[in-house]
């Protein structure tokens, strides 16, 4: 009778089945050769905590650089990444192991909004609206299936938008970070490139993090040898200043809450940010496919849930002044290397992130990253974001000889990279990312409506359930049609 009642209650009460119960894998110490630790399994708690710490380190490389580049509080970003991860794990009921960290896709958006006079509240307000749209897209995918995304955003569109988002960031590096200390930037760029290419396994996953540490060391050394540098300071003024200024670290407390603030909404900023929805949908789709293939558990039914959960997590984060979040391929690399897919490890990672979030001294260290170091990092990082768009084209075998593909992509990318502006009224204009995305999407579908039949003959766009993902490299591969 007791068992019957418990079963009934569990079926009636969803909180009884949220994926927070794990069975011990084997002896809990070492998986058998060839075996994997599934999402509903775990190792011993000390080992699980260690894996969680490793996931935190893996996401650090990008997740604490992004809020700095966006002008947001890194402590709050790390704290909210832990909250977002918990929300995601609960929403997917423990079937999709994932860490949600700060999305780099919005770095360019933040730079554009601030260049237009926007504040941190304006940035988070614009991203809050994007998160709402992402949540609604997830609900639509749950209701109608992934084909609605594939029809609206075929590979030529998705690739072009991701490419123009990444390359639109080039002036930020060239005009803001690199001039602060060109020689440190050059050395950091070279070191990071060598780390990405030459290191193996887990170390290659944290190459950005290693590049930052190297940059700190170089800046400190140059300050000791050459003294202050006469260049553009972080405030934008040319003056004598230390490359590495850690004065704020000694003043910061060990324990304290990060800086919270509410969002502010401006239409011009919202229109700049909205195109990033396309990149977030692509990231989530690739992640869900990757995890499904790695664990052997088809997760197509969780795609809409994952997208909606990302939207909710980003809404919550931006509502209190934090950055948006997205699923992290760096952590997929950790799972591929360890073959441990336990969601218990991600819960441990979320707890570690919350602890870092209430340590202002940690945030002060992050905020002290020298401009020259950011210059060397962003040269590679921004370029990699843009080239992911080209990777989408390659994986989907997009034919750029077909003018139906070539024309809208070419026009949109040049508009996005060149930050072309189109003024409609005295108070309303579109430029850069927003205008480029609009041209790519509307241009492709308009041209397709009028194109002759021979230009439309191609493989079906995208077919749900047929994508693949290179988990080792961490790059999404656009689904291909069934033969």
MIMAR-46918 format. One record per residue (C-alpha): residue number from 1; y, x, z. Coordinates in steps of 0.1 Angstrom, whole numbers, plus 5000, padded with zeros to 4 digits. Last residue first. Example, Ala and Ser with C-alpha at 12.3 -4.5 7.8 and 13.67 -1.06 7.14 Angstrom:
BEGIN
+-----+------+------+------+
! num !   py !   px !   pz !
+-----+------+------+------+
!   2 ! 4989 ! 5137 ! 5071 !
!   1 ! 4955 ! 5123 ! 5078 !
+-----+------+------+------+
//
This chain:
BEGIN
+-----+------+------+------+
! num !   py !   px !   pz !
+-----+------+------+------+
! 483 ! 5100 ! 5196 ! 4521 !
! 482 ! 5117 ! 5185 ! 4552 !
! 481 ! 5154 ! 5191 ! 4552 !
! 480 ! 5169 ! 5220 ! 4570 !
! 479 ! 5183 ! 5221 ! 4605 !
! 478 ! 5212 ! 5245 ! 4611 !
! 477 ! 5202 ! 5276 ! 4629 !
! 476 ! 5219 ! 5283 ! 4662 !
! 475 ! 5222 ! 5320 ! 4671 !
! 474 ! 5209 ! 5334 ! 4705 !
! 473 ! 5194 ! 5365 ! 4690 !
! 472 ! 5161 ! 5361 ! 4708 !
! 471 ! 5163 ! 5323 ! 4707 !
! 470 ! 5165 ! 5322 ! 4669 !
! 469 ! 5167 ! 5285 ! 4665 !
! 468 ! 5150 ! 5261 ! 4643 !
! 467 ! 5159 ! 5227 ! 4630 !
! 466 ! 5135 ! 5200 ! 4618 !
! 465 ! 5137 ! 5173 ! 4644 !
! 464 ! 5166 ! 5154 ! 4629 !
! 463 ! 5171 ! 5160 ! 4592 !
! 462 ! 5203 ! 5175 ! 4580 !
! 461 ! 5219 ! 5171 ! 4546 !
! 460 ! 5192 ! 5161 ! 4521 !
! 459 ! 5186 ! 5188 ! 4495 !
! 458 ! 5210 ! 5189 ! 4467 !
! 457 ! 5222 ! 5169 ! 4437 !
! 456 ! 5258 ! 5159 ! 4445 !
! 455 ! 5273 ! 5182 ! 4419 !
! 454 ! 5251 ! 5167 ! 4392 !
! 453 ! 5263 ! 5132 ! 4400 !
! 452 ! 5299 ! 5138 ! 4392 !
! 451 ! 5323 ! 5141 ! 4422 !
! 450 ! 5345 ! 5111 ! 4432 !
! 449 ! 5330 ! 5102 ! 4466 !
! 448 ! 5320 ! 5139 ! 4472 !
! 447 ! 5356 ! 5149 ! 4467 !
! 446 ! 5367 ! 5124 ! 4494 !
! 445 ! 5340 ! 5135 ! 4518 !
! 444 ! 5347 ! 5172 ! 4514 !
! 443 ! 5385 ! 5169 ! 4516 !
! 442 ! 5385 ! 5146 ! 4546 !
! 441 ! 5364 ! 5170 ! 4566 !
! 440 ! 5378 ! 5203 ! 4554 !
! 439 ! 5414 ! 5192 ! 4552 !
! 438 ! 5413 ! 5177 ! 4587 !
! 437 ! 5398 ! 5208 ! 4601 !
! 436 ! 5425 ! 5230 ! 4586 !
! 435 ! 5452 ! 5207 ! 4598 !
! 434 ! 5440 ! 5208 ! 4634 !
! 433 ! 5431 ! 5245 ! 4635 !
! 432 ! 5464 ! 5257 ! 4620 !
! 431 ! 5491 ! 5230 ! 4617 !
! 430 ! 5499 ! 5194 ! 4620 !
! 429 ! 5534 ! 5179 ! 4625 !
! 428 ! 5550 ! 5152 ! 4645 !
! 427 ! 5584 ! 5150 ! 4662 !
! 426 ! 5608 ! 5155 ! 4633 !
! 425 ! 5584 ! 5137 ! 4610 !
! 424 ! 5555 ! 5147 ! 4588 !
! 423 ! 5556 ! 5185 ! 4590 !
! 422 ! 5527 ! 5204 ! 4576 !
! 421 ! 5520 ! 5238 ! 4591 !
! 420 ! 5498 ! 5267 ! 4578 !
! 419 ! 5483 ! 5287 ! 4606 !
! 418 ! 5471 ! 5314 ! 4581 !
! 417 ! 5436 ! 5313 ! 4595 !
! 416 ! 5434 ! 5275 ! 4597 !
! 415 ! 5451 ! 5267 ! 4564 !
! 414 ! 5431 ! 5295 ! 4547 !
! 413 ! 5399 ! 5281 ! 4562 !
! 412 ! 5407 ! 5245 ! 4552 !
! 411 ! 5414 ! 5253 ! 4515 !
! 410 ! 5383 ! 5274 ! 4510 !
! 409 ! 5360 ! 5250 ! 4528 !
! 408 ! 5374 ! 5220 ! 4508 !
! 407 ! 5371 ! 5238 ! 4475 !
! 406 ! 5337 ! 5256 ! 4479 !
! 405 ! 5314 ! 5229 ! 4489 !
! 404 ! 5322 ! 5204 ! 4460 !
! 403 ! 5329 ! 5235 ! 4439 !
! 402 ! 5292 ! 5244 ! 4440 !
! 401 ! 5290 ! 5282 ! 4438 !
! 400 ! 5293 ! 5281 ! 4476 !
! 399 ! 5257 ! 5269 ! 4478 !
! 398 ! 5249 ! 5263 ! 4515 !
! 397 ! 5215 ! 5277 ! 4523 !
! 396 ! 5215 ! 5260 ! 4557 !
! 395 ! 5208 ! 5293 ! 4576 !
! 394 ! 5234 ! 5311 ! 4555 !
! 393 ! 5261 ! 5284 ! 4559 !
! 392 ! 5256 ! 5283 ! 4597 !
! 391 ! 5257 ! 5321 ! 4598 !
! 390 ! 5291 ! 5319 ! 4580 !
! 389 ! 5304 ! 5297 ! 4608 !
! 388 ! 5290 ! 5321 ! 4634 !
! 387 ! 5312 ! 5346 ! 4617 !
! 386 ! 5343 ! 5330 ! 4632 !
! 385 ! 5330 ! 5333 ! 4668 !
! 384 ! 5319 ! 5368 ! 4662 !
! 383 ! 5353 ! 5378 ! 4650 !
! 382 ! 5369 ! 5364 ! 4681 !
! 381 ! 5345 ! 5384 ! 4703 !
! 380 ! 5347 ! 5417 ! 4685 !
! 379 ! 5385 ! 5420 ! 4684 !
! 378 ! 5386 ! 5401 ! 4717 !
! 377 ! 5369 ! 5428 ! 4737 !
! 376 ! 5391 ! 5457 ! 4725 !
! 375 ! 5423 ! 5437 ! 4731 !
! 374 ! 5411 ! 5424 ! 4764 !
! 373 ! 5407 ! 5460 ! 4776 !
! 372 ! 5442 ! 5468 ! 4763 !
! 371 ! 5456 ! 5438 ! 4783 !
! 370 ! 5442 ! 5451 ! 4815 !
! 369 ! 5419 ! 5428 ! 4835 !
! 368 ! 5437 ! 5421 ! 4867 !
! 367 ! 5430 ! 5383 ! 4867 !
! 366 ! 5393 ! 5391 ! 4871 !
! 365 ! 5399 ! 5412 ! 4902 !
! 364 ! 5422 ! 5385 ! 4916 !
! 363 ! 5395 ! 5359 ! 4910 !
! 362 ! 5370 ! 5378 ! 4930 !
! 361 ! 5395 ! 5382 ! 4958 !
! 360 ! 5400 ! 5344 ! 4957 !
! 359 ! 5363 ! 5339 ! 4968 !
! 358 ! 5357 ! 5301 ! 4968 !
! 357 ! 5345 ! 5301 ! 4932 !
! 356 ! 5321 ! 5329 ! 4937 !
! 355 ! 5302 ! 5307 ! 4961 !
! 354 ! 5301 ! 5278 ! 4937 !
! 353 ! 5288 ! 5301 ! 4910 !
! 352 ! 5259 ! 5313 ! 4933 !
! 351 ! 5250 ! 5276 ! 4939 !
! 350 ! 5249 ! 5269 ! 4901 !
! 349 ! 5227 ! 5300 ! 4896 !
! 348 ! 5202 ! 5287 ! 4922 !
! 347 ! 5202 ! 5253 ! 4904 !
! 346 ! 5196 ! 5272 ! 4872 !
! 345 ! 5166 ! 5290 ! 4887 !
! 344 ! 5152 ! 5257 ! 4899 !
! 343 ! 5154 ! 5246 ! 4863 !
! 342 ! 5124 ! 5268 ! 4856 !
! 341 ! 5123 ! 5282 ! 4821 !
! 340 ! 5109 ! 5316 ! 4829 !
! 339 ! 5097 ! 5335 ! 4798 !
! 338 ! 5117 ! 5365 ! 4812 !
! 337 ! 5132 ! 5377 ! 4779 !
! 336 ! 5134 ! 5343 ! 4762 !
! 335 ! 5149 ! 5328 ! 4793 !
! 334 ! 5175 ! 5355 ! 4796 !
! 333 ! 5184 ! 5350 ! 4759 !
! 332 ! 5188 ! 5313 ! 4765 !
! 331 ! 5212 ! 5323 ! 4792 !
! 330 ! 5234 ! 5341 ! 4768 !
! 329 ! 5232 ! 5310 ! 4745 !
! 328 ! 5254 ! 5291 ! 4770 !
! 327 ! 5258 ! 5253 ! 4770 !
! 326 ! 5294 ! 5242 ! 4771 !
! 325 ! 5323 ! 5238 ! 4795 !
! 324 ! 5359 ! 5229 ! 4794 !
! 323 ! 5384 ! 5249 ! 4816 !
! 322 ! 5396 ! 5240 ! 4851 !
! 321 ! 5427 ! 5221 ! 4862 !
! 320 ! 5412 ! 5193 ! 4884 !
! 319 ! 5407 ! 5168 ! 4855 !
! 318 ! 5397 ! 5197 ! 4832 !
! 317 ! 5365 ! 5203 ! 4852 !
! 316 ! 5356 ! 5166 ! 4856 !
! 315 ! 5361 ! 5159 ! 4819 !
! 314 ! 5342 ! 5190 ! 4810 !
! 313 ! 5312 ! 5179 ! 4831 !
! 312 ! 5313 ! 5144 ! 4816 !
! 311 ! 5314 ! 5157 ! 4780 !
! 310 ! 5286 ! 5182 ! 4786 !
! 309 ! 5265 ! 5153 ! 4800 !
! 308 ! 5273 ! 5132 ! 4770 !
! 307 ! 5261 ! 5160 ! 4746 !
! 306 ! 5229 ! 5166 ! 4767 !
! 305 ! 5222 ! 5129 ! 4768 !
! 304 ! 5226 ! 5125 ! 4731 !
! 303 ! 5202 ! 5154 ! 4725 !
! 302 ! 5177 ! 5143 ! 4751 !
! 301 ! 5154 ! 5123 ! 4727 !
! 300 ! 5152 ! 5153 ! 4704 !
! 299 ! 5137 ! 5173 ! 4733 !
! 298 ! 5103 ! 5182 ! 4719 !
! 297 ! 5086 ! 5201 ! 4748 !
! 296 ! 5070 ! 5234 ! 4736 !
! 295 ! 5092 ! 5253 ! 4761 !
! 294 ! 5107 ! 5276 ! 4735 !
! 293 ! 5109 ! 5251 ! 4708 !
! 292 ! 5125 ! 5224 ! 4730 !
! 291 ! 5149 ! 5250 ! 4745 !
! 290 ! 5161 ! 5260 ! 4710 !
! 289 ! 5165 ! 5225 ! 4698 !
! 288 ! 5186 ! 5215 ! 4728 !
! 287 ! 5207 ! 5246 ! 4724 !
! 286 ! 5214 ! 5241 ! 4687 !
! 285 ! 5224 ! 5205 ! 4692 !
! 284 ! 5247 ! 5215 ! 4721 !
! 283 ! 5264 ! 5242 ! 4702 !
! 282 ! 5269 ! 5220 ! 4671 !
! 281 ! 5283 ! 5192 ! 4691 !
! 280 ! 5307 ! 5217 ! 4708 !
! 279 ! 5319 ! 5231 ! 4675 !
! 278 ! 5326 ! 5197 ! 4660 !
! 277 ! 5345 ! 5186 ! 4692 !
! 276 ! 5367 ! 5217 ! 4686 !
! 275 ! 5386 ! 5196 ! 4660 !
! 274 ! 5403 ! 5176 ! 4688 !
! 273 ! 5423 ! 5205 ! 4703 !
! 272 ! 5452 ! 5207 ! 4680 !
! 271 ! 5456 ! 5169 ! 4679 !
! 270 ! 5456 ! 5168 ! 4717 !
! 269 ! 5484 ! 5193 ! 4719 !
! 268 ! 5506 ! 5174 ! 4696 !
! 267 ! 5498 ! 5141 ! 4713 !
! 266 ! 5508 ! 5154 ! 4747 !
! 265 ! 5489 ! 5147 ! 4779 !
! 264 ! 5493 ! 5165 ! 4813 !
! 263 ! 5463 ! 5174 ! 4834 !
! 262 ! 5462 ! 5177 ! 4872 !
! 261 ! 5462 ! 5209 ! 4891 !
! 260 ! 5438 ! 5228 ! 4914 !
! 259 ! 5442 ! 5265 ! 4924 !
! 258 ! 5410 ! 5280 ! 4939 !
! 257 ! 5399 ! 5273 ! 4974 !
! 256 ! 5397 ! 5301 ! 5000 !
! 255 ! 5375 ! 5329 ! 5013 !
! 254 ! 5380 ! 5367 ! 5008 !
! 253 ! 5417 ! 5364 ! 5007 !
! 252 ! 5439 ! 5380 ! 4980 !
! 251 ! 5466 ! 5406 ! 4990 !
! 250 ! 5443 ! 5436 ! 4983 !
! 249 ! 5434 ! 5421 ! 4949 !
! 248 ! 5470 ! 5414 ! 4938 !
! 247 ! 5479 ! 5451 ! 4939 !
! 246 ! 5451 ! 5459 ! 4915 !
! 245 ! 5473 ! 5468 ! 4885 !
! 244 ! 5453 ! 5485 ! 4858 !
! 243 ! 5474 ! 5498 ! 4829 !
! 242 ! 5503 ! 5505 ! 4851 !
! 241 ! 5537 ! 5496 ! 4838 !
! 240 ! 5567 ! 5511 ! 4820 !
! 239 ! 5584 ! 5484 ! 4799 !
! 238 ! 5582 ! 5463 ! 4767 !
! 237 ! 5584 ! 5427 ! 4778 !
! 236 ! 5556 ! 5401 ! 4770 !
! 235 ! 5547 ! 5392 ! 4806 !
! 234 ! 5514 ! 5411 ! 4802 !
! 233 ! 5534 ! 5443 ! 4795 !
! 232 ! 5544 ! 5455 ! 4761 !
! 231 ! 5543 ! 5493 ! 4761 !
! 230 ! 5554 ! 5524 ! 4780 !
! 229 ! 5523 ! 5534 ! 4799 !
! 228 ! 5523 ! 5546 ! 4835 !
! 227 ! 5506 ! 5578 ! 4845 !
! 226 ! 5488 ! 5600 ! 4820 !
! 225 ! 5458 ! 5613 ! 4841 !
! 224 ! 5455 ! 5588 ! 4870 !
! 223 ! 5465 ! 5558 ! 4848 !
! 222 ! 5442 ! 5570 ! 4821 !
! 221 ! 5413 ! 5570 ! 4845 !
! 220 ! 5420 ! 5535 ! 4859 !
! 219 ! 5423 ! 5522 ! 4823 !
! 218 ! 5391 ! 5539 ! 4812 !
! 217 ! 5372 ! 5525 ! 4843 !
! 216 ! 5384 ! 5490 ! 4839 !
! 215 ! 5376 ! 5491 ! 4802 !
! 214 ! 5340 ! 5503 ! 4809 !
! 213 ! 5336 ! 5474 ! 4833 !
! 212 ! 5349 ! 5450 ! 4806 !
! 211 ! 5326 ! 5465 ! 4780 !
! 210 ! 5296 ! 5460 ! 4804 !
! 209 ! 5305 ! 5423 ! 4807 !
! 208 ! 5308 ! 5420 ! 4769 !
! 207 ! 5274 ! 5437 ! 4765 !
! 206 ! 5258 ! 5412 ! 4790 !
! 205 ! 5231 ! 5399 ! 4766 !
! 204 ! 5225 ! 5435 ! 4753 !
! 203 ! 5215 ! 5445 ! 4788 !
! 202 ! 5189 ! 5416 ! 4791 !
! 201 ! 5169 ! 5428 ! 4761 !
! 200 ! 5180 ! 5459 ! 4743 !
! 199 ! 5211 ! 5481 ! 4741 !
! 198 ! 5221 ! 5497 ! 4708 !
! 197 ! 5239 ! 5470 ! 4689 !
! 196 ! 5258 ! 5450 ! 4715 !
! 195 ! 5264 ! 5481 ! 4737 !
! 194 ! 5276 ! 5502 ! 4707 !
! 193 ! 5301 ! 5474 ! 4697 !
! 192 ! 5313 ! 5472 ! 4733 !
! 191 ! 5318 ! 5509 ! 4735 !
! 190 ! 5337 ! 5510 ! 4702 !
! 189 ! 5359 ! 5481 ! 4711 !
! 188 ! 5366 ! 5494 ! 4746 !
! 187 ! 5377 ! 5528 ! 4731 !
! 186 ! 5400 ! 5511 ! 4706 !
! 185 ! 5416 ! 5488 ! 4732 !
! 184 ! 5421 ! 5518 ! 4755 !
! 183 ! 5439 ! 5535 ! 4727 !
! 182 ! 5460 ! 5505 ! 4717 !
! 181 ! 5473 ! 5497 ! 4752 !
! 180 ! 5496 ! 5467 ! 4754 !
! 179 ! 5498 ! 5464 ! 4716 !
! 178 ! 5461 ! 5452 ! 4714 !
! 177 ! 5465 ! 5422 ! 4737 !
! 176 ! 5494 ! 5401 ! 4724 !
! 175 ! 5502 ! 5405 ! 4687 !
! 174 ! 5469 ! 5416 ! 4671 !
! 173 ! 5446 ! 5400 ! 4696 !
! 172 ! 5464 ! 5366 ! 4695 !
! 171 ! 5470 ! 5370 ! 4658 !
! 170 ! 5432 ! 5370 ! 4651 !
! 169 ! 5425 ! 5337 ! 4670 !
! 168 ! 5427 ! 5316 ! 4639 !
! 167 ! 5396 ! 5335 ! 4627 !
! 166 ! 5374 ! 5318 ! 4653 !
! 165 ! 5385 ! 5283 ! 4648 !
! 164 ! 5386 ! 5288 ! 4610 !
! 163 ! 5349 ! 5298 ! 4610 !
! 162 ! 5337 ! 5271 ! 4633 !
! 161 ! 5354 ! 5245 ! 4611 !
! 160 ! 5340 ! 5260 ! 4579 !
! 159 ! 5305 ! 5262 ! 4592 !
! 158 ! 5305 ! 5226 ! 4604 !
! 157 ! 5319 ! 5213 ! 4571 !
! 156 ! 5295 ! 5231 ! 4548 !
! 155 ! 5266 ! 5224 ! 4572 !
! 154 ! 5271 ! 5186 ! 4570 !
! 153 ! 5294 ! 5170 ! 4595 !
! 152 ! 5296 ! 5132 ! 4590 !
! 151 ! 5260 ! 5128 ! 4578 !
! 150 ! 5246 ! 5152 ! 4603 !
! 149 ! 5263 ! 5136 ! 4632 !
! 148 ! 5252 ! 5101 ! 4623 !
! 147 ! 5217 ! 5115 ! 4617 !
! 146 ! 5214 ! 5125 ! 4654 !
! 145 ! 5203 ! 5090 ! 4665 !
! 144 ! 5220 ! 5056 ! 4666 !
! 143 ! 5223 ! 5048 ! 4703 !
! 142 ! 5218 ! 5081 ! 4720 !
! 141 ! 5238 ! 5098 ! 4693 !
! 140 ! 5266 ! 5073 ! 4698 !
! 139 ! 5266 ! 5079 ! 4736 !
! 138 ! 5268 ! 5116 ! 4729 !
! 137 ! 5297 ! 5111 ! 4706 !
! 136 ! 5314 ! 5091 ! 4733 !
! 135 ! 5310 ! 5120 ! 4758 !
! 134 ! 5324 ! 5144 ! 4732 !
! 133 ! 5354 ! 5122 ! 4726 !
! 132 ! 5361 ! 5121 ! 4764 !
! 131 ! 5357 ! 5159 ! 4765 !
! 130 ! 5383 ! 5162 ! 4737 !
! 129 ! 5407 ! 5141 ! 4758 !
! 128 ! 5402 ! 5164 ! 4788 !
! 127 ! 5408 ! 5193 ! 4765 !
! 126 ! 5443 ! 5181 ! 4756 !
! 125 ! 5451 ! 5175 ! 4793 !
! 124 ! 5437 ! 5209 ! 4803 !
! 123 ! 5460 ! 5226 ! 4779 !
! 122 ! 5490 ! 5205 ! 4788 !
! 121 ! 5484 ! 5212 ! 4825 !
! 120 ! 5482 ! 5249 ! 4818 !
! 119 ! 5517 ! 5246 ! 4801 !
! 118 ! 5527 ! 5239 ! 4766 !
! 117 ! 5556 ! 5255 ! 4749 !
! 116 ! 5543 ! 5255 ! 4713 !
! 115 ! 5529 ! 5290 ! 4717 !
! 114 ! 5511 ! 5276 ! 4748 !
! 113 ! 5494 ! 5249 ! 4727 !
! 112 ! 5484 ! 5275 ! 4700 !
! 111 ! 5469 ! 5299 ! 4725 !
! 110 ! 5450 ! 5271 ! 4743 !
! 109 ! 5435 ! 5260 ! 4710 !
! 108 ! 5425 ! 5295 ! 4702 !
! 107 ! 5407 ! 5299 ! 4734 !
! 106 ! 5391 ! 5264 ! 4731 !
! 105 ! 5359 ! 5275 ! 4714 !
! 104 ! 5353 ! 5301 ! 4741 !
! 103 ! 5337 ! 5273 ! 4763 !
! 102 ! 5335 ! 5281 ! 4800 !
! 101 ! 5299 ! 5280 ! 4812 !
! 100 ! 5272 ! 5254 ! 4813 !
!  99 ! 5238 ! 5269 ! 4822 !
!  98 ! 5207 ! 5253 ! 4807 !
!  97 ! 5172 ! 5242 ! 4814 !
!  96 ! 5167 ! 5209 ! 4795 !
!  95 ! 5140 ! 5187 ! 4811 !
!  94 ! 5154 ! 5187 ! 4846 !
!  93 ! 5164 ! 5150 ! 4846 !
!  92 ! 5188 ! 5155 ! 4816 !
!  91 ! 5216 ! 5140 ! 4836 !
!  90 ! 5207 ! 5159 ! 4868 !
!  89 ! 5205 ! 5192 ! 4851 !
!  88 ! 5238 ! 5186 ! 4832 !
!  87 ! 5257 ! 5176 ! 4864 !
!  86 ! 5244 ! 5206 ! 4883 !
!  85 ! 5255 ! 5229 ! 4854 !
!  84 ! 5289 ! 5213 ! 4854 !
!  83 ! 5293 ! 5219 ! 4892 !
!  82 ! 5284 ! 5255 ! 4888 !
!  81 ! 5307 ! 5259 ! 4858 !
!  80 ! 5334 ! 5242 ! 4879 !
!  79 ! 5333 ! 5271 ! 4905 !
!  78 ! 5334 ! 5298 ! 4878 !
!  77 ! 5364 ! 5282 ! 4861 !
!  76 ! 5382 ! 5275 ! 4894 !
!  75 ! 5379 ! 5312 ! 4903 !
!  74 ! 5390 ! 5322 ! 4868 !
!  73 ! 5423 ! 5301 ! 4871 !
!  72 ! 5436 ! 5293 ! 4836 !
!  71 ! 5457 ! 5312 ! 4811 !
!  70 ! 5433 ! 5305 ! 4782 !
!  69 ! 5424 ! 5342 ! 4778 !
!  68 ! 5417 ! 5344 ! 4815 !
!  67 ! 5397 ! 5312 ! 4814 !
!  66 ! 5376 ! 5327 ! 4785 !
!  65 ! 5369 ! 5361 ! 4801 !
!  64 ! 5352 ! 5346 ! 4831 !
!  63 ! 5326 ! 5327 ! 4811 !
!  62 ! 5322 ! 5353 ! 4784 !
!  61 ! 5306 ! 5382 ! 4802 !
!  60 ! 5299 ! 5362 ! 4833 !
!  59 ! 5271 ! 5341 ! 4817 !
!  58 ! 5245 ! 5368 ! 4820 !
!  57 ! 5255 ! 5377 ! 4855 !
!  56 ! 5251 ! 5341 ! 4866 !
!  55 ! 5217 ! 5339 ! 4849 !
!  54 ! 5206 ! 5370 ! 4867 !
!  53 ! 5217 ! 5355 ! 4901 !
!  52 ! 5195 ! 5325 ! 4893 !
!  51 ! 5166 ! 5347 ! 4885 !
!  50 ! 5170 ! 5364 ! 4919 !
!  49 ! 5172 ! 5331 ! 4937 !
!  48 ! 5140 ! 5320 ! 4920 !
!  47 ! 5123 ! 5353 ! 4931 !
!  46 ! 5134 ! 5346 ! 4967 !
!  45 ! 5123 ! 5309 ! 4963 !
!  44 ! 5088 ! 5318 ! 4951 !
!  43 ! 5083 ! 5310 ! 4914 !
!  42 ! 5091 ! 5276 ! 4900 !
!  41 ! 5077 ! 5248 ! 4879 !
!  40 ! 5092 ! 5216 ! 4864 !
!  39 ! 5111 ! 5237 ! 4837 !
!  38 ! 5079 ! 5256 ! 4827 !
!  37 ! 5071 ! 5291 ! 4838 !
!  36 ! 5055 ! 5306 ! 4808 !
!  35 ! 5021 ! 5323 ! 4804 !
!  34 ! 5013 ! 5351 ! 4780 !
!  33 ! 5001 ! 5374 ! 4807 !
!  32 ! 4999 ! 5354 ! 4840 !
!  31 ! 5032 ! 5347 ! 4857 !
!  30 ! 5041 ! 5370 ! 4886 !
!  29 ! 5049 ! 5359 ! 4921 !
!  28 ! 5046 ! 5321 ! 4927 !
!  27 ! 5008 ! 5324 ! 4931 !
!  26 ! 5004 ! 5302 ! 4900 !
!  25 ! 5036 ! 5284 ! 4893 !
!  24 ! 5047 ! 5264 ! 4923 !
!  23 ! 5055 ! 5228 ! 4917 !
!  22 ! 5091 ! 5218 ! 4913 !
!  21 ! 5110 ! 5187 ! 4924 !
!  20 ! 5147 ! 5184 ! 4914 !
!  19 ! 5140 ! 5167 ! 4881 !
!  18 ! 5161 ! 5136 ! 4888 !
!  17 ! 5132 ! 5113 ! 4896 !
!  16 ! 5139 ! 5096 ! 4929 !
!  15 ! 5175 ! 5091 ! 4920 !
!  14 ! 5164 ! 5067 ! 4892 !
!  13 ! 5155 ! 5040 ! 4918 !
!  12 ! 5134 ! 5012 ! 4904 !
!  11 ! 5105 ! 5034 ! 4892 !
!  10 ! 5106 ! 5055 ! 4923 !
!   9 ! 5107 ! 5024 ! 4945 !
!   8 ! 5077 ! 5010 ! 4928 !
!   7 ! 5057 ! 5042 ! 4931 !
!   6 ! 5066 ! 5045 ! 4968 !
!   5 ! 5056 ! 5008 ! 4973 !
!   4 ! 5022 ! 5014 ! 4957 !
!   3 ! 5016 ! 5046 ! 4977 !
!   2 ! 5024 ! 5028 ! 5009 !
!   1 ! 5000 ! 5000 ! 5000 !
+-----+------+------+------+
//
